Amino acid sequence: MFFPTLLHNFLTRSAGLYPDKTALVCDENRLTYKALDRLSGQLCYAFLDMGVNRQDRIVIFLDNSVESVISLYGILKAGCAYITVNGSMKARQLNYILRDSGARMLITHVDKARVAEDAVAGLDTACKVLWIGKTDGIPGKLSSISCEWDAVFSNVNQDEKQSVSNRKDQPLADKTGQNCIDLDLASLIYTSGSTADPKGVMSSHRNVISAAQSIIQYLENRSDDIIIDVLPLSFDYGLYQVIMSVIFGGTVVLEKNFLFLHKVLKTIEKERVTGFPIVPTIVAMLLGMRDLKKYDFNSLRYMTNTGAALPVEHIRRIRTLFPHIKFYSMFGLTECKRVCYLPPEELDRRPSSVGKAMPNCEVFILDENGNEVAPGEVGELVVRGSNVMRGYWNAPELTAKTYRPGRFPDEKVLYSGDYFRKDEEGFLYFLGRKDDMIKSKGERVSPKEVENTICGIEGVAEAAVIGVPDEILGMAIKAFVVPVKGSKLTDKTVLKHCLNNLETFKVPKYVILINSLPRTPNGKIDKKALAKE
């Protein structure tokens, strides 16, 4: 019996089990598993013809699209590692990632030619560009290191483009010698940190598969699940929806983004979607809609949230809107993908909890001396498991600080940099990033607690809390509050509520009413931008 050990093995397996089943829906395109397997295989051979080698890095600089998913699996089949970056990334950031990763190739669309040209310029190593779209207007300086997407598939019979490869089904290892094992690098996910430059989190095939299978297990995914993915594939939460679906043989409906929420909701109805991964921004948008009843959500089986914890009041209201679905509150970070989840049946009892460790994962809450803290006490979350990634690319000092020796010989555990506490029953509660915690009047304040309190006020749509320097307090608490449209909310209302519901040292010194909160491309609140307000 064949047991897949590499990510792309699961695509080949699903193509064998469900050849004519729809694997991917995007815009007007619908790809079967057989088509996705064959097209990614064709792209793999093109990569090899271009001279890529095992473990080379290839950057996917695309918006959510069919081509981005084909590229993902074509890269893996070629024995290389993928780097997914946001389609709106600027040239300076892209140049840094290309330079830092030593990428051999960049896959992008011609409408991003100006950014790509500026990003590739000045690289120390050659980086070929694979263009999607007509290349007539591509700058001359890039033409010598360019190739066209359409040319890759030019020898595929156009009448059977989605299902036939001229390479047949010969095993890739036999043809290419790209004999990867599960310890090989599968991906680099670049994430911004406290420093100016992003850091690349290294994930092996084993890391990604382990994390995905654990999530599949507790979500109880099955082959008839249809997942709508409105999050960018540069965001691991969005990317894993594709990876997980291919593993269990489901269908992914890939959207460009979630900004046009009415279109997303119509798609859920049309495609009979069963799974809807969300972030707090989407929840805030849903809660602000007044015509949700016109959509048919009977097919929805579950919703998930991670990336940032939801305010308790938002959880209560979303549960009221969708009483028939299972709602999973989860916590994770790029360095280990996912850590814990709260079983839906526990949501009403402990709505502010993010649950317990997911299957095949172990967590501890440790104090500054490395000792486990008692229930109710605050400490740093430490994660142990095969979902823990290998470290940071080109950053040995940062890796040594974050990935430290564990309790057993030759193992590394992840020090998350997040403050947590647990209750008497072992359920976990996220308090905030170490860097985000506010030291005011000599006391440590969790921004999350203050945000939860403010979001409990009638007329509040969203809230974000940061610390700002203060000569007397050390750090003063500053709250940015988005009122519900038409609300008569005032800053005095917010302060009065906080005074009545929080300890004095947790009450904001400043309350700023704002029309909207700045967002990162992943939909998270951008607190760095707020700090400049």
Summary of the structure (lengths in Angstrom):
residues: 533
radius of gyration: 23.7
end to end distance: 59.6
largest distance: 73.8
contacts: 1754
relative contact order: 0.08
helix: 33%
strand: 27%
